[in-house]
């Protein structure tokens, strides 16, 4: 018997800046990711110095080409529907819709692209989960007022959300306000359009940006419900499980503290107020938020309908300096794995290798049970429906002589995670759906590489952006089709 409810949402997720390409088509201007080079060419430096990086001639910028989804969307949607997807999580490119700061009207040409995609997806039987901002802050915001550190972003964001809510009020039911909002702490350019090198007090800047986003998120939740009371509007974080490395109480405390850095965001979005530990954290770190009249009320009035997260890996937290010495690139947090070579861990200097887990080729620990743990933890904390909106394995794939990709490793990874999700549902978690990450190969967010592939569908394209863009079904394609057809029974 399947543990999954009848109307469970099965699908996949992509982000505009990793998929679409066509960075200057039909009036679009640059987004933060468009200025970044491929890893190995100073991408990490550029993430922290985007204003200077924008002046450099890198020759190739992976996000500017993506996988040319702007011209392959129809073929791609047909392929996704071929697996039986009943949901597709996508995002809009903010600078495609509002190419300049302060525009009163959106760019119709840009919106027409999303009109077509949404219409076609629905004809093919897919609901849409729309991420309003998936790491896609327009670069004009970085240039003009350092992104979300400035409150002017709140109105710009509301304008974007209102445009989408109104235009797609009958087409889109599920909305996510910000992708991995907790990534603001480690990934200020992607998550907030912030040039962190220009901030006098980087920690203060990050939390001010967080406050501005939380207020913006709450305001659009309220607005969305006014536009269509049936909208389901959710929060989303990079979901990290932090295990204490030992029974040493200090490790447990450190693991809790680390987890709170992520839960801080949905704590506000789901409960409508700042948690006590945040107030203590602000005080201890001399952070003084600019909170304006009406902000706290807005937070209260705009609580989310569901809480969603990405899940790739878990972390192991230790305060023992001898163990810390063993720290390598082995642990992962999706939201900050932007180092050129290896990966660093979620905000916690104290993360070490978990000896019980294997890792992917990019050093991300593989931990299916962590997904069950996290689903239970989040559902218990908020008592609101949850959704797994990203999960998957980024690996090298080889196209064989016969034109196939035998990605048994991906099938294994996903099968084990889906089983654990089923067990969490059996535990009592109200999980609405699962959109695995990157059903069609797209460029990696952290490194800009094409060789880090997640898809069921291979795209003929290399790290330098060369290739035919031909789409080829991998072995995992037929496997996922069976999973969906059996509603998670045949995994
Ligand atoms: C999440 C992001 O952090 O992880 C995605 O929401 C990203 O945009 C995904 O692609 C996987 O990370 P990467 O670096 O392997 O693409």
Boltz pocket constraint, residues with backbone or C-beta under 6 A from the ligand:
constraints:
  - pocket:
      binder: B
      contacts: [[A, 15], [A, 18], [A, 135], [A, 179], [A, 180], [A, 238], [A, 310], [A, 334], [A, 335], [A, 337], [A, 390], [A, 394], [A, 437], [A, 443], [A, 444], [A, 445], [A, 446], [A, 447], [A, 452]]
      max_distance: 6.0
